[in-house]
Amino acid sequence: MSYKPPRRAVALEYGKRVAPVMTAKGQGETAELIIEEAKKQGIHIAEDPQLVALLGQLEVNEEIPESLYVAVSVILSWVYWLKGMEPGDEKGLDSSVD
């Protein structure tokens, strides 16, 4: 029987501040709840274990460090594409791009 590490998840908010902010993080059951809530709200989910591990070192409500801008921008550009948005469109929305 092989060991499977617990699932980990982070949630990012972008659009209200200059840099994305981590709004939630967890592993195991907490991660599953984060993912379930995101799905309920129609938030797109990207799976990148290495990026989640790096972001998981941050505190909740902390802006992501510049060293992760490129990796996070790839995820954000994917979300924009899926939503048919362009950079700057989030300024006119009530909620942020998640």
N, C-alpha and C positions, 0 to 999 in steps of 0.2 A: 504494500500500500504506500503510495507516495504522499508526501506532505504538500498541501496546497496552502500557501500563506493567505491570511484573511484579505479580503478585498479592501482597497483603500479608495477614497474619493475626496476631491476638493471641489469647491464651487468658487467661481470667479465672477466679479461684477466689473463691468467696464462701461464708461460713458458718462458717469457722474464726476469722475476725477480724472486727473491727467494720466495716471497709470492704473492698470487693473488692480483690484483689491481682492484678497481671498476672503470670502464671506462665510465659508463653512469648511470643515475638514473632519474626517473620521475614518475608522477602519472597522471591518466586520459588520455588525448589525447597524452601527451608525452610518457607515458608508452606504449600505443598502437603503437606508432611509433617505439619505441625501439624493441618491440616484432615483429612487421612487418619487420623491417630491419634484425633482427636476422633470421627470417624464410627465407627471400630472400637469405641470405648468407649461409643457410644450418646449422645454429648454433642450437644446441639442447637447448630446453627450459625446465627448471624444475620449477614447481610451488610449492613454500613454503612460504606462507604469513608471517610466523613468522620470517624466515630468511631474507626475503626482508625488513621487518620492521627494523630489526637490522642493515642490511647493508645500509639501507636508511639513517641512522644517520651519515654515513661517507661522506666525501667530494669526488668529482670526482677526480681520479688519486691518491687516498689514498690507501695504502696497507691495507688489512683486518687485524684486530687485532688478536693476538694469541688466544684470547678467542673464536674466530669463526673458527679456523682452522679445528676442527673436523667436524663441520656442513658443511663447504665448501668442505672439502675433500670427504665427502659422495657424494656430487653433482659431483665433479670432477671425482671420480672413476666411477660413472654412465656414464658420458660423455666418458671417456676412453673406457669403456666396449662397449658402443654403436658404437664407431669409430673403435673398434678392436685394440686399442692401449694399450701400457704398459707405466708405468711411465718412463720418460726419452726419449720416442719417440718424444715428442714435441720439443726437442733440435734440431732435424734434419728438422723441418718444417719451412717454411717461415712465416706462421701465427701461432698464439697461439691457445691453446685449449680454446674455449669459452663456 
